[in-house]
Amino acid sequence: MRRSKTEVGRWRMLRQQQRRRSRWLESQSRRNLRIYAIRKQGINQQRNSLLFAIRDR
């Protein structure tokens, strides 16, 4: 079945929007992962420094 030009255009626009949204979400989650990793690193450093401070005594 043939589709009208407007229908095809609307469909393409919808697909494009969905793609953009999914890419944006993906990049957001990557940013969040990086932030979490940096935070975790800081916490681990604190924990390790405490361990060594207790061990030295």
One Martini backbone bead per residue (centre of mass of N, CA, C, O) as a GRO file, in nm:
protein
   57
    1MET     BB    1   0.094   0.038   0.024
    2ARG     BB    2   0.058   0.361  -0.025
    3ARG     BB    3   0.201   0.662   0.082
    4SER     BB    4   0.192   0.963   0.175
    5LYS     BB    5   0.401   1.222   0.210
    6THR     BB    6   0.306   1.316   0.490
    7GLU     BB    7   0.327   1.041   0.627
    8VAL     BB    8   0.624   0.994   0.578
    9GLY     BB    9   0.723   1.250   0.716
   10ARG     BB   10   0.607   1.193   0.994
   11TRP     BB   11   0.756   0.926   1.040
   12ARG     BB   12   1.043   1.038   1.017
   13MET     BB   13   1.024   1.239   1.248
   14LEU     BB   14   0.967   1.035   1.468
   15ARG     BB   15   1.221   0.868   1.437
   16GLN     BB   16   1.418   1.100   1.492
   17GLN     BB   17   1.322   1.166   1.774
   18GLN     BB   18   1.379   0.891   1.900
   19ARG     BB   19   1.679   0.889   1.840
   20ARG     BB   20   1.754   1.141   1.995
   21ARG     BB   21   1.648   1.053   2.271
   22SER     BB   22   1.826   0.797   2.300
   23ARG     BB   23   2.097   0.939   2.277
   24TRP     BB   24   2.061   1.130   2.514
   25LEU     BB   25   2.024   0.912   2.730
   26GLU     BB   26   2.292   0.776   2.688
   27SER     BB   27   2.472   1.021   2.756
   28GLN     BB   28   2.363   1.063   3.039
   29SER     BB   29   2.446   0.786   3.156
   30ARG     BB   30   2.746   0.825   3.104
   31ARG     BB   31   2.784   1.070   3.282
   32ASN     BB   32   2.686   0.938   3.542
   33LEU     BB   33   2.896   0.715   3.551
   34ARG     BB   34   3.139   0.902   3.575
   35ILE     BB   35   3.055   1.038   3.836
   36TYR     BB   36   3.040   0.781   4.006
   37ALA     BB   37   3.333   0.693   3.965
   38ILE     BB   38   3.463   0.939   4.096
   39ARG     BB   39   3.328   0.910   4.371
   40LYS     BB   40   3.426   0.625   4.434
   41GLN     BB   41   3.724   0.692   4.433
   42GLY     BB   42   3.719   0.888   4.671
   43ILE     BB   43   3.609   0.687   4.880
   44ASN     BB   44   3.835   0.478   4.851
   45GLN     BB   45   4.063   0.661   4.939
   46GLN     BB   46   3.959   0.716   5.220
   47ARG     BB   47   3.950   0.425   5.316
   48ASN     BB   48   4.251   0.364   5.272
   49SER     BB   49   4.367   0.587   5.452
   50LEU     BB   50   4.237   0.479   5.708
   51LEU     BB   51   4.366   0.205   5.713
   52PHE     BB   52   4.663   0.309   5.729
   53ALA     BB   53   4.629   0.482   5.984
   54ILE     BB   54   4.559   0.238   6.168
   55ARG     BB   55   4.808   0.055   6.105
   56ASP     BB   56   5.047   0.250   6.203
   57ARG     BB   57   4.980   0.244   6.524
   0.00000   0.00000   0.00000
